Amino acid sequence: MLVYFSVYRFNPETDKKPQMRSMQLEIADGSDMMVLDALILLKEQDPTLAFRRSCREGVCGSDGLNMNGKNGLACITPLSDLLGKGNVVIRPLPGLPVVRDLVVDMTQFYDNYERIKPYLINDSKIPPAREFLQSPEERARIDGLYECILCACCSTSCPSFWWNPDKFVGPAGLLQAYRFLADSRDTAREERLDGLADAYSVFRCHGIMNCVQVCPKGLNPTKAIGEIKSMLVKRSL
Amino acid sequence: MVKQPTISRRNGVRDYLLVRLSALVLASWVLFLFGYLLCHPQLDYLSWKGLFAQLPMKVFTLLALVGLLVHAWIGLWQVITDYLKCTSLRAVALGAVSLLVLSYFGAGLLIVWGV
């Protein structure tokens, strides 16, 4: 079976503007592969094709791409899911500057992540002798939050992040912000909420749930953002 | 070193609450009028005028006008700051919107209190 691809290509050193280039791959009938495997085979045809990948099993979050218009990880997206709608269209994650081909510059994404202070802050006067203990219930509150792999599929599918990437933290950063707000060991709740109370950081989320639809780990950033909004509102009333 | 973004000083919690509160006022006003129209199928000009001549209705309508002013301003401020990135164009659009919503409010006020 011959599969046709339309792949976004752009080399800022040689190209004036990006273009979609047609490529094709012969795949044995009845067989399937992940999109990442297909990209590796396409790279054998054209070694100049650039994309990121590492673990090839949906853990590292390196190969976030836009495939047939939907963000996802190439290594855990079966090629068969993208067939039957004409060419398989592969683009870089939208909303971030392209370094080359399918590789995007994630500086803004990491800056936003850094902004929410993604680490435990505990200023207890008397630290425990061995470790900070949590009850099973307290530990369960961060389930569905800590699993984020920072692939940026959610933030780059969010229009609010496209329009205000320097002001709106984005779903990935906000999921992690709530991960620390919900952590019983963290003592910087007020300080964290102070940093999110402006009109952009959290409140530019209008709950369209693109982030939930594309998250390859099945997480729910919209719910976490709703929890942060509730905390901010309760605090102000 | 954590980089400090160019965050607006505008209070997001206040905007969030005002939008919802104004939506509640507007919805209750619209539902009341809808109910009134349903209960008065033979409505004529005099009874319609009589409804708006009562002080409670004037206050209720005034609240709805304030709700419209607040709701439209915050909503359109969000839309304009999302889509218009050119500072001068954004300033013109925000100016036009404020003029429009204030005009609606002023005209509404004159009409309601003129009854």
Interface residues (C-beta under 8 A of the other chain):
Chain A: D111 N112 E114 R115 K117 P159 S160 W163 N164 D166 K167 A197 D198 A199 Y200 S201 V202 F203 R204 K229 L232 V233 R235 S236
Chain B: V2 K3 P5 T6 I7 S8 R9 R10 N11 G12 V13 R14 D15 Y16 L17 Q78 T81 D82 Y83
